[in-house]
Amino acid sequence: MANRHVQFISRTVLVRNGNVDEAARLLNRILGREGIFDQFRRTRYYEKPFQQRRRVNYEKCKAIYNEDMDRKIQFVMRKNRLEPFPGCI
């Protein structure tokens, strides 16, 4: 039981001036960014094995693509280039 609640330590939002709506939006943003809502939606219903394989493969491909694009963007954005705008004349 205590193992389930370990996730929610340090996810505390301060309510300022009684503005509960803003605090709830902030908490939802934090939980969404950390993937807790996705995990909740996945465990809400049974996921068939082929659906799980498809989802895991998609996540792997997406992670590889994002890593590659980040590397390309960092390459283009580097500061010590001889030509400031490569490919442009």
C-alpha positions in Angstrom: 0.0 0.0 0.0 2.8 2.4 0.9 4.5 1.6 -2.4 1.6 3.2 -4.4 1.8 6.5 -2.5 5.5 6.9 -3.0 4.7 8.5 -6.4 2.8 11.3 -4.8 5.5 12.5 -2.4 6.7 16.0 -3.4 3.8 16.7 -5.7 2.4 19.5 -3.5 0.9 22.6 -4.9 0.4 25.8 -2.9 -3.0 27.4 -3.1 -2.5 31.1 -3.1 -5.3 33.6 -2.2 -7.9 30.7 -2.2 -7.4 30.2 -6.0 -8.1 26.5 -6.1 -8.7 26.4 -9.9 -5.2 27.7 -10.7 -3.7 25.2 -8.2 -5.7 22.3 -9.7 -4.5 23.3 -13.2 -0.9 23.4 -12.1 -1.2 20.0 -10.4 -2.8 18.6 -13.5 0.1 20.0 -15.6 2.7 18.5 -13.3 1.0 15.0 -13.2 0.5 15.1 -17.0 4.1 16.0 -17.6 5.3 13.2 -15.4 3.1 10.6 -17.2 0.9 9.7 -14.3 -2.3 10.3 -16.2 -1.1 8.2 -19.1 -0.2 5.4 -16.6 -3.6 5.7 -15.0 -5.4 5.5 -18.4 -3.4 2.5 -19.4 -4.2 0.6 -16.2 -7.8 1.6 -16.1 -8.8 -1.1 -18.6 -7.1 -4.3 -19.7 -4.7 -3.8 -22.6 -4.4 -6.8 -24.9 -0.9 -8.1 -25.5 -0.8 -7.0 -29.2 -2.0 -3.5 -28.2 0.8 -3.3 -25.6 3.4 -4.4 -28.1 2.1 -1.9 -30.6 2.2 0.9 -28.0 5.7 0.0 -26.7 7.1 -0.2 -30.3 5.5 3.2 -31.1 7.0 4.7 -28.0 10.4 3.3 -28.8 10.3 4.7 -32.4 9.1 8.0 -31.2 11.9 8.2 -28.6 14.5 7.4 -31.3 13.0 10.0 -33.7 12.9 12.7 -31.0 16.5 12.0 -30.0 17.6 12.2 -33.6 15.8 15.4 -34.2 17.2 16.9 -31.0 20.7 16.0 -32.1 20.1 17.6 -35.5 18.7 20.7 -34.0 21.6 21.0 -31.6 24.0 20.6 -34.5 22.3 23.4 -36.5 22.1 25.6 -33.4 25.7 25.3 -32.3 27.6 28.6 -31.9 31.1 27.9 -33.4 30.1 27.6 -37.0 32.2 29.0 -39.8 29.1 29.7 -41.9 26.3 31.1 -39.7 23.4 29.9 -41.9 24.4 26.6 -43.5 22.7 25.9 -46.8 21.8 29.6 -47.5 23.8 31.6 -50.0 
